[in-house]
Amino acid sequence: MKRILLFMLFFVGLWVLPGLSHAEDGQASIYLNDKKLGGSDSSKVEIINKSVMIPIRMVAEEMGYTVGWEQKTGTVTIQQNGTVIKMVINDKNALVDNQSVILDNAPVIKSKTTLVPLRFVGEQFGLHVGWDNKTKTASLKQITGSGGGSQPPAGSGNAGQGEEGTINQGLAQISGISFSENRLLVATSSTVTPRVFTMSGPDRIVVDLPNTEFAANFGNDLNAQASGSIQVTDYPMVSQIRYALFSTDPSTVRIVLDMNEVTGYKVTQEGSLLIVDLNHDTNHPDPVIPETPLPETPGTGTGNNTGSGKKIIVLDAGHGAHDGGAVGITGKLEKDFTLSLTLKIEALLQNISSIEVIMTRDGDTYPELVERAEIANNANADVFISVHANSVAGSPSASGTETYYKKSEDKALADIIHKHMIKATGLKDRKVKSANLSVLRNTDMPAALLEVGFLSNKAEEAILFDEDFQDRVAQSIADGIKEYLKL
C-alpha cells in the first residue's frame, strides 16, 4: 500500500496551481514530505515548455509499477491496477483505457532519458502539488482521500475530512476498530446501517458505513491519507483489516477484511457496537442486518440473490472522481455527462416493476474497472451497460454514435441498444464494433459499452449536455434493454 500511495503522490496534478503552469524552463526538484524524490535521477526532472517533466525510469525503479517501452513506435505504457495509460514520444495524443486524451505537452526523449508530463498523469490520480517558482521545487501533497488506483479501502471516492479537517454535522463517529475472537468490532457513536458484501480476486469482505467518519479520538492509527490497517496473526482466515474514509459524498468509512479463505459471516449491532462475526457455519452470509446496500451508495443491489425474480440491470457511468474522462472543446467532462445520462436511464427503468437497477456509481466516485465488473458479477446481473462519450485528439470533426461488445453473448444486446440509440441521437452511425475493454471482458453477463457522441466535436459536446437530448437517449437505451429482455 505504501508503494501504491508513493506512486500516486509522485504523479501530481499541475492544473490546479497556476504558479506551476507558469514555471520557467529549467530543472525542478520534487519533494514528498520534505524528502527529495528521484535519487540519482533527480537532476533529470525538468521544466520544458512550462511543464514539469519526469523520467519514466523513476516510475519503474522507485515505485515498482509496470512500465513498458516500445522502441519501434516510441510508445510508453504505464499499468496500474487495471488502468493502462499509453503515450507516444512527441505526440500530444494519448490513451487512457483506450479513451483518447489530449496532452498539454507530449513525452520527449532528452539526453537518452524518456520524460513524461506530470499534469497528464496527475489528472488520472487527482493529486495536488505545491510549487515554489523561486527554487523550482514541487512539494507533494495528496488531496484528502485521493484513492487513485489502489484497492479498497484507499478509495474510489473523495475520502477525507475536508481541507480544514472539520467534522460534518449529523455523521456517526467511528471511534475504534478491532478484531477479536474471529469477529470484527466497530465502535460507533450511534447506530449505523452498514452495507456488507464480498469481493474476489483476492477474496475480501467489505463493510461500508454510510454517513460516518472517523472520530477525532479514533483509537486506531490513521496515516496522512486517512487510512490504516490491522495485521491479523491469530486467526488463519484473515490476513489483515484495512480501513479508510472511502467517500465524502456521502461520507463513508470503508473497512476491508482481506481473507485467506472464503467464509460466511453474520452482521449484528449491540448498541453502538457493530459486529461482523466470521464464526458462521455456512459459506453464505446470513446477516441480521439486511445485506441490501443503501440506495445512495455506488455499486448497490444484491441482484438475483434477492430471490425477487426481477431482471437485474447494472448501469455503469464511465469514469468519475479523479478520472474525468475525455475533456470537451469547452472543458466539459465526460464523467459529468455519463453520470447525468445514467441517472436518467435508472429513473426510467425503476418504473418497470420487473426490473431492478444497480448503479456502479451514482455520485462523483471512482470504482475501479475490475470492481465495476465485480459489482455486476456478484449481483448475478442479466445486463451490464456502460455509458461513455467519445473523443479523438486533434480531430474536431469526428462525429457519431457507436456501441462496443466483446463476448459473443454481448453482440445481440449491443445490436438492439445501438438500433434504438442511433435513432434517438440523430448522429452519424458509427456502427457496432468489437473491442477488448475491461468492463466488457470481465463481466459474466451480456454487456455493452455505449459511446454516445464526441466531446472533441464542439457541436456534439453541446448536444450531449442538452437535457432534451439526454432524455431521448435515456429513453432509447431503456427501450433497448426492454426489447432485449423481451419485457
Long-range contacts (C-beta under 8 A, 24 or more apart in sequence): 1-150, 1-154, 1-227, 1-229, 1-242, 3-63, 3-64, 4-148, 4-149, 4-150, 4-154, 5-142, 5-148, 5-150, 5-154, 5-225, 6-32, 6-62, 6-63, 7-59, 7-63, 7-64, 7-65, 7-80, 7-148, 8-125, 8-127, 8-142, 8-146, 8-148, 8-149, 8-150, 9-127, 9-140, 9-142, 10-37, 10-54, 10-58, 10-59, 10-62, 10-63, 10-140, 11-118, 11-121, 11-122, 11-124, 11-125, 11-127, 12-118, 12-122, 12-127, 12-128, 12-129, 12-138, 12-140, 13-118, 13-119, 13-122, 13-123, 13-125, 13-126, 13-127, 13-128, 13-129, 14-51, 14-52, 14-118, 14-119, 14-122, 14-129, 14-131, 15-119, 15-122, 15-123, 16-128, 17-128, 17-129, 17-130, 17-131, 19-131, 19-133, 20-52, 20-129, 20-131, 20-133, 20-138, 21-50, 21-51, 21-119, 22-50, 22-133, 23-47, 23-50, 23-51, 23-52, 23-131, 23-133, 23-136, 24-50, 24-133, 24-136, 25-49, 25-50, 26-136, 27-136, 28-52, 28-136, 28-137, 28-138, 29-135, 29-136, 29-137, 29-138, 30-54, 30-137, 30-138, 30-140, 31-137, 31-138, 31-139, 31-140, 32-140, 33-140, 33-224, 34-139, 37-62, 37-140, 38-62, 41-113, 44-110, 44-111, 44-113, 44-115, 46-110, 46-115, 47-136, 48-105, 48-108, 48-110, 48-115, 49-105, 51-104, 51-105, 51-117, 51-118, 51-119, 52-117, 52-118, 52-119, 52-138, 53-105, 53-107, 53-108, 53-115, 53-116, 53-117, 53-118, 54-115, 54-116, 54-118, 55-113, 55-114, 55-115, 56-107, 56-114, 56-115, 56-116, 57-113, 57-114, 69-114, 74-109, 76-107, 76-114, 76-116, 78-121, 80-148, 80-149, 81-149, 81-150, 81-151, 81-368, 81-370, 82-149, 82-368, 82-369, 82-370, 82-438, 83-124, 83-149, 83-368, 83-369, 85-121, 85-124, 87-116, 87-120, 89-114, 92-393, 92-394, 93-393, 93-394, 94-120, 94-393, 96-124, 96-323, 97-369, 97-437, 97-438, 98-435, 98-437, 99-325, 99-326, 99-334, 99-388, 99-391, 100-326, 100-390, 100-391, 100-392, 100-393, 100-456, 101-326, 101-327, 101-391, 101-393, 102-327, 102-391, 102-393, 102-394, 102-456, 123-322, 123-324, 124-148, 124-322, 124-323, 125-149, 125-322, 126-321, 126-322, 126-323, 127-322, 142-224, 142-225, 143-322, 144-225, 144-226, 145-225, 145-226, 145-244, 145-245, 145-246, 145-247, 145-248, 146-225, 146-322, 147-244, 147-246, 147-321, 147-322, 147-366, 148-322, 149-368, 151-256, 151-368, 152-199, 152-204, 152-206, 152-242, 152-244, 152-246, 152-254, 152-256, 152-371, 153-206, 153-227, 153-242, 153-243, 153-244, 153-246, 153-254, 153-255, 153-256, 154-225, 154-227, 154-244, 155-227, 155-244, 155-245, 155-246, 155-247, 155-254, 156-246, 156-247, 156-298, 156-320, 156-321, 156-361, 156-365, 156-366, 156-367, 156-368, 156-371, 157-246, 157-247, 157-248, 157-249, 157-252, 157-298, 157-321, 157-363, 157-364, 157-365, 157-366, 158-247, 158-248, 158-249, 158-321, 158-364, 158-365, 159-225, 159-226, 159-227, 159-244, 159-245, 159-246, 159-247, 159-248, 160-226, 160-245, 160-248, 161-213, 161-214, 161-226, 161-245, 162-248, 167-213, 167-216, 168-213, 168-251, 170-211, 171-211, 171-212, 171-213, 171-251, 172-209, 172-211, 172-212, 172-213, 173-212, 173-213, 173-214, 173-215, 173-216, 174-209, 174-212, 174-213, 174-214, 174-215, 174-218, 174-253, 175-215, 175-217, 175-218, 175-219, 176-218, 176-219, 176-220, 177-219, 177-220, 177-230, 177-241, 177-243, 177-255, 178-230, 179-230, 179-232, 179-235, 179-238, 179-241, 181-279, 182-235, 182-237, 182-238, 182-277, 182-278, 182-279, 183-275, 183-276, 183-277, 183-278, 183-279, 184-241, 184-255, 184-257, 184-275, 184-276, 184-278, 185-273, 185-274, 185-275, 186-255, 186-273, 186-274, 186-275, 186-276, 187-219, 187-272, 187-273, 188-212, 188-272, 188-273, 188-274, 189-215, 189-272, 190-272, 191-269, 191-272, 192-269, 192-274, 193-289, 193-294, 194-267, 194-274, 194-289, 195-291, 195-293, 195-294, 195-297, 195-300, 196-265, 196-267, 196-276, 196-285, 196-287, 196-289, 196-291, 197-291, 197-293, 197-378, 198-262, 198-285, 198-378, 199-371, 199-374, 199-378, 200-374, 201-370, 201-374, 202-258, 202-259, 203-258, 203-259, 203-260, 203-261, 203-262, 204-256, 204-257, 204-258, 204-259, 205-256, 205-257, 205-259, 205-265, 205-276, 206-254, 206-255, 206-256, 206-257, 207-254, 207-255, 207-256, 207-257, 207-274, 207-276, 208-246, 208-252, 208-253, 208-254, 208-293, 208-297, 209-252, 209-253, 209-254, 209-255, 209-274, 210-250, 210-251, 210-252, 210-294, 210-296, 210-297, 211-250, 211-251, 211-252, 212-251, 212-252, 212-253, 213-245, 213-251, 213-253, 214-245, 214-253, 235-278, 236-260, 236-261, 237-261, 237-263, 237-278, 238-278, 247-363, 247-365, 249-363, 249-364, 249-365, 250-296, 250-297, 250-363, 252-297, 267-291, 295-362, 296-362, 296-363, 298-359, 298-360, 298-361, 298-362, 298-363, 298-365, 298-367, 299-358, 299-359, 299-360, 299-361, 299-367, 299-371, 299-372, 299-375, 300-358, 300-359, 300-362, 301-356, 301-357, 301-358, 301-375, 301-379, 302-379, 303-356, 303-358, 303-378, 303-379, 303-380, 303-381, 304-379, 304-380, 304-381, 304-382, 305-379, 305-380, 306-356, 308-356, 310-353, 310-354, 310-355, 310-356, 311-354, 311-355, 311-356, 311-382, 311-383, 311-485, 311-487, 312-355, 312-356, 312-358, 312-379, 312-380, 312-381, 312-382, 312-383, 313-349, 313-355, 313-356, 313-357, 313-358, 313-381, 313-382, 313-383, 313-385, 313-481, 314-357, 314-358, 314-359, 314-360, 314-375, 314-376, 314-379, 314-381, 314-383, 314-384, 314-385, 315-342, 315-345, 315-346, 315-349, 315-357, 315-358, 315-359, 315-360, 315-385, 315-387, 316-342, 316-359, 316-360, 316-361, 316-372, 316-376, 316-384, 316-385, 316-386, 316-387, 316-439, 317-341, 317-342, 317-343, 317-359, 317-360, 317-361, 317-362, 317-387, 318-386, 318-387, 318-388, 318-389, 319-366, 319-388, 320-361, 320-364, 320-365, 320-366, 320-367, 321-364, 321-365, 321-366, 322-366, 323-366, 325-388, 325-389, 326-389, 326-390, 326-391, 326-455, 326-456, 327-391, 327-455, 328-391, 328-455, 328-456, 328-461, 328-464, 329-396, 329-455, 329-456, 329-457, 329-458, 329-461, 330-458, 330-461, 332-455, 332-461, 332-464, 332-465, 334-388, 334-389, 334-391, 334-455, 335-364, 336-465, 337-389, 337-452, 337-455, 337-464, 337-465, 338-387, 338-388, 338-389, 339-363, 339-364, 340-465, 340-470, 341-387, 341-452, 341-470, 341-473, 341-474, 342-387, 344-470, 344-471, 344-474, 345-385, 345-387, 345-474, 345-477, 345-478, 347-474, 348-474, 348-475, 348-478, 349-478, 349-481, 352-482, 352-487, 354-487, 355-481, 355-485, 355-487, 369-438, 369-439, 369-442, 370-438, 370-442, 372-439, 373-438, 373-439, 373-442, 373-443, 374-442, 376-443, 376-444, 376-445, 376-447, 377-442, 377-443, 377-444, 377-445, 380-445, 381-443, 381-445, 382-445, 382-446, 382-485, 383-413, 383-445, 383-446, 383-447, 383-481, 383-484, 383-485, 384-439, 384-443, 384-445, 384-446, 384-447, 384-448, 385-417, 385-447, 385-448, 385-450, 385-477, 385-481, 386-439, 386-440, 386-447, 386-448, 386-449, 386-450, 387-450, 387-452, 387-477, 388-449, 388-450, 388-451, 388-452, 389-451, 389-452, 389-453, 389-454, 389-455, 389-464, 390-451, 390-452, 390-453, 390-454, 390-455, 390-456, 391-454, 391-455, 391-456, 392-454, 392-456, 393-456, 395-456, 396-456, 396-457, 396-458, 397-457, 398-454, 398-456, 398-457, 399-427, 399-428, 399-453, 399-454, 399-457, 399-459, 399-460, 400-427, 400-428, 400-429, 400-430, 400-453, 400-454, 401-425, 401-427, 401-428, 401-429, 401-430, 401-450, 401-451, 401-452, 401-453, 402-430, 402-431, 402-432, 402-433, 402-451, 403-431, 403-432, 403-433, 403-448, 403-449, 403-450, 403-451, 404-432, 404-433, 404-434, 404-435, 404-437, 404-440, 404-448, 404-449, 404-450, 404-451, 405-432, 405-433, 405-434, 405-435, 405-440, 405-447, 405-448, 405-449, 406-434, 406-435, 406-436, 406-437, 406-440, 406-441, 406-447, 407-440, 407-441, 407-446, 407-447, 409-445, 409-446, 410-440, 410-446, 410-447, 410-448, 412-446, 412-484, 413-446, 413-447, 413-448, 413-484, 414-448, 416-480, 416-483, 416-484, 417-448, 417-450, 417-477, 417-480, 417-481, 417-484, 418-448, 418-450, 418-480, 419-480, 420-476, 420-477, 420-479, 420-480, 420-483, 421-450, 421-452, 421-473, 421-476, 421-477, 421-480, 423-476, 424-472, 424-473, 424-475, 424-476, 425-452, 425-453, 425-469, 425-472, 425-473, 425-476, 427-453, 427-460, 427-463, 446-484, 450-477
